[in-house]
Amino acid sequence: MFFGFMAVMMSISGTNMAMTIVPKIVPVHDRTYEPDLKAYQHYLLGREYLHQRKVPGARKELAKAVEIDPNFADAQAEYGISMLMWAPDETQRATGEQAIQRALELAPGLPRARAAEGMQLLYWSQEYAAAEEVLRGVLADDPNMVDAMNWLSSALFNQGKNAEAAELLDRALRI
């Protein structure tokens, strides 16, 4: 009986609840850009492949997204991340860095683009303090971005801040 009541309440107030809860868990950005629908579909598939660590598939889908809509900052950021994963060759690395820079030009405050920049600073420039600064800023805006937590923990470990790095990894695991 209680669960039936809750289901009715959820359906009646679902919109109000979503409008109340979603802004607290999903960061809001000052952006109104609407990407091309086909580019968005490739972007979503590419992100899914990236989360599954199917990097070749992610690269392919995200490349299609940025080819269709080169002004889609989110796709540029994800494409950059995908190109910097799994020991890229110099061409892939350059492509990844260019995609990240393009994302930052299109949407300088986009947390994912800034996180991608932090990843690049960490793994490819080995500028650990700079990566730490960027990634702390990302987490101030999007405190639940697990990738940023993981990358920040690596930057901290590389600076000998092991206890803080371990705490951050534990938090990322909980999320």
Secondary structure as GFF3:
##gff-version 3
##sequence-region A 1 175
A	DSSP	alpha_helix	2	25	.	.	.	ID=ss1
A	DSSP	alpha_helix	37	51	.	.	.	ID=ss2
A	DSSP	alpha_helix	55	68	.	.	.	ID=ss3
A	DSSP	alpha_helix	73	84	.	.	.	ID=ss4
A	DSSP	alpha_helix	90	106	.	.	.	ID=ss5
A	DSSP	alpha_helix	111	123	.	.	.	ID=ss6
A	DSSP	alpha_helix	128	141	.	.	.	ID=ss7
A	DSSP	alpha_helix	146	158	.	.	.	ID=ss8
A	DSSP	alpha_helix	162	174	.	.	.	ID=ss9
###
